[in-house]
Amino acid sequence: MKTIYGGFEAGGTKMVCAVGTGPEDIQAEIRFPTGQPVETIRTAINFFKEQENKFGEIAAIGIASFGPVDLDRNSPSYGFITSTPKPGWPNTDIVGVFKNALGLPIGFDTDVNGAALGEWRWGAAQGLDTFIYLTIGTGIGGGAMVNGKLVHGLLHPEMGHIYVPHDHQHDPFPGSCPYHGDCLEGLATGPAVEKRWGQRGETLPFDHPAWEIEAHYIALALVNFILTLSPQRIILGGGVMQQHQVFPLIRTKVQAFLNEYIRSPEIIEKIDEYIVPPALGGRAGVLGAIALGYLAVENS
């Protein structure tokens, strides 16, 4: 019987659980809304118990979670979702509950670091050791791998909350982030688009001025990340990036903002291959969780 892994993508609005070995081999998968912690985590654990009864022992489970989360293994709250604004979820222990219920190795990271790992193992970041995965949807999150390791540090990257220049005359929208107002997340998420224009982004025409503004803020952020981390590639996922007309706008603006200061062919000549959508598409999150399961076994 082949070795299989479990993946639990814990999102702020939906949860996805799957077992398998990779993109071409998902044996079972469920999706369900994010409810209160006890019932939500119980549903996920019951899914994995059912799959073990069906397929045999799972080698490990990876959990890729919305945050903020505590990734410090020496911390008493390691494996917890900490100061999230999601009602009912602050200070929720995920890893401990899974370990107690299943007794398996658990890989744990942010949802975006998990998606980055999945893209590195199977998708658009294969063969690279330094890159960024950014998701732009209900919120904005960023995962980064630098020199072959996912970035954690003091806590973990919170790329969505950087400040970008905000011209209030050109864009009088004050921002929607409950913590920072007009940080990147406050200006460029799907909810920010909806609040600014009075309708959901998917209902706006492809040539609506919303997308020029969206590309402007995302490009400003990417320039900061390029200058800070020097990524070999940038992967942009999430619901907002389903508006594929935004990609060429972002690429053009990134080149203009950098003004040939970074003299790399990837940016000057191959920008279409440098700023790309995820190769794993909408499955990047749960496949990234499975990749965290692989990592848990490799590090054990």
N, C-alpha and C positions, 0 to 999 in steps of 0.2 A: 504494500500500500504506500502510495507516495506521500511525502511530507507536505502538509498544507499549513497555511498561515491565516490568521484572522486580522481584519482591519476594521477599526471603529472610527469613522469620521464624525466627530461631535461638533455639529454646527449650531449656530445661534437660532436658526429657524427649522432645520431638519437634521436628522441623524441618518447615517448610512452605515450598515454593517455588511461585511462580505467575508467569505473564505475562499481561498484559492492559492495560486502560486504567482500570478501576474496578469497582465492585460489579456492574454489569450486563454486564461484558465481561471475564470471565476465560477466556482461550483455552486454558490448560493449567495443571494443578496437581498436585503430588505431596506426600505426607506420608511421613515415615520417622523411625524412632527416632534419638535423639541418641546416636551412638557415640563413638569416639575422633576427635579433630579432623581428622587427615589424611583418613581415609576419609569422614567426614561432609561435610567441605567439598568433597572431590572429587565426591561424589554430587551436591551442589548445582550445582557448576560444570558438570558434564556435562549436567545437566538444561537449564541455560540455553544451552549450546552446541547442544543438540538443538533447542531452540525457535528459535534463530537460523537454523538450517538450514531449519526449517519455515516460519517467518514473516518472515524477514529480520532486519536488524539491530535489536537492542533499544536504545532511546534511552539508558537508564540502569538501574541496578539499585540498589534500596534494601535495606539490611541493617538489620533491627531485631533486636537481640541481647540475650540475657540478659547479666547483668553480674556485677560491675562492669566497665565498659569505659572506655577512654581516648578522650575526644572532643576533646582539645586538639590542633588541627592543627599546632601548633608543637612537639609532644612527639615524641620518637623512638619512642614506643610508641603513637602515634595509630593507631586502628583495631584495637587489641588488646583481647581479653578479658583482664582483669588478674588480680585476686586472688580469683577465684571459688572456692567450695568444690567445684565440680563436678570430680571426678577426671579428670586428664589435660588439663584445659582452661586452667589458669592460664597467662598470658603467651602466648596464642594469637593470632597475627596473622590476622585475617579479611580486612580491607580490602586489605592488600598482596597477599595470595594471589589474591583476586578480580581486582584490577587487572592483575596480571601475566598471569593466565590469559585474561582477556576484553578488556582494553583499553578498558573502558567507564567513563563517569562513575559513581561510587559514592556514594550517600547512606548515612550511617551514624548510628545513634543507638541508644538503649536500646529494648528491646521495648515498654515502656510509653509512652515518648515517641513511638514510631512509631504505636502504637495511638491515642494522643491525636491525632496529626496526621491519621490516617485518619478519625477521628470528626469532626474539624474540617472536612475537605474534603468528606466525603460523609455524615456521620452526625449524632449527637446534639449536636454542638458547632458546627454550621453557623451562621455569622453572629455568633459570639462571638469575643472576643479574649483572654479570661482564663478558664481553666477547668482542672479536674483530671480525669485519668483514673487510676483506681486498679484494679488487678487483685488479686483475693484468691483464691488457689488453693494450689498447692504452696508458693509463697512469696507475699509481698506486695510489689508494686512500684507506684510512682506516677510518672506523667508529668504535666507541667504546661506550659501555655502562658500566658504573661503578656505583655500588650500586644502580642499577635500573634506572639510568638517563643517557641519551645520553650526551657525553662529548662535550662541546663547549669551554668555557674558553675565552682566549684572542681573538681568532677568531674561529677556529675549528681545529681538528687534521689534519695535513698534513703528514701522515705517509710515503707516497711515497718519500718524499724528505729527509729522514734521510741519513746520510753517513754510509756506511758499509765498512769494510776493502777491499781494491782493490789491489790484487797482479798483478802488471802490467806485470810481466814476464809470469805468468800463463794465464792472460787474458789481452792482450795489447789493447783491445778496449777502447777508451778514454771516452766513455759515450755519451749519446745523449740528456741530459736534457739541454734546452736552458738557464736555470738559474744556475744550479749547476754542469753541466758536468756529473761526475760519482757518483751522489747520487743513491739511490736505483732505482728510476724511470729511471735514465739515463742508468742503467746497466741491468735492468730486465724486461722492458716492451716488448710487442710484437714488436713495432718499433725498439727497441734496438736489439732484436734477429735478425730481418731482416737486420739491418745495419751491425751487427757483422758477419753474415754468408752469406749475399748476396741473401737471399731468405726468403720468409715468413715462420714463424714457422710451420704452418700447413702442409707445403710441406716437412718438415724434417722428417726422420724416427724416430721411437720412441726411438731408442737406440743411437741417434746422441749425440755427446758430448755437444751440446747446452743445453740439459736438465740437465746434471750434473752441469754445470755452473749456470743455472737458479735456480736450487734447492739450490745451495751453497749460493747465495745472498739472496734468500727468507728466508732460514733457519737462516742466520745471523740476518736478520731483526726481525724474529719472536722471537729469543732469547732475543733481546733487548726489545721487547714489553712484553714478559713474565716476564722479570726481572723488568720492570717498572710498569706495570698495573696489573700483576698477574691474567690474565684472566682465567675463568673457562673453556673456549673453544675458539678455533680460527677457523673461517670460511673463506675459501679461494675461491673466485669466480673470474669471468672475463674470457676473451678469452684464455689467456695463460694456465689457470688451466683446460681447456678442454683437455689438454694433461695429462690424468689421471696417466700416469707413473711417473709424477713428484711428486705426493703425497708421495709415499713410500720413495723416495729419500729425500724429505724435512724432513719427520718424523725421519728418521735415522740420518740425520745431526743435527737436533735440539737436539736429545738425546746426540749425541757426543759432541756438543758445550757446552751443559749445564753440561756434565760430572758428573751427579747425584748430582749437587749442590742443585737443587730443588727436594727434596725427596717427590714427590707426586706420588701416584699410577697412576694418570691420565697421567703423562709423562713417568714414568718408565715402567708401565705395560699396560696402555690403550691408548697409543699414537694414535692408529688408530681411536679412538673415540674422541680424543682431537683436532686433526687438521683434519678438515673435509670440504667437499664441501657444498655449500648451499643446504638445503633441498628444497628450492623454485626454484632452478635452474636458468634459464635465466629470470624468472619472478620476481626475488627477488627485482629488482629495482622498477618496477611499483607497485607491491604489497606493497613494503615499502612506496611508496608515498601514497597509500590508507591508510596504517597504520598511516601516519602522519595526514591524515584527521581525523581519529578516535581520535588521540591525541589532535588535535585542539578543538574538541568538548569536550573532557574530561577536558581540561584545561580552557574552557571558563566559 
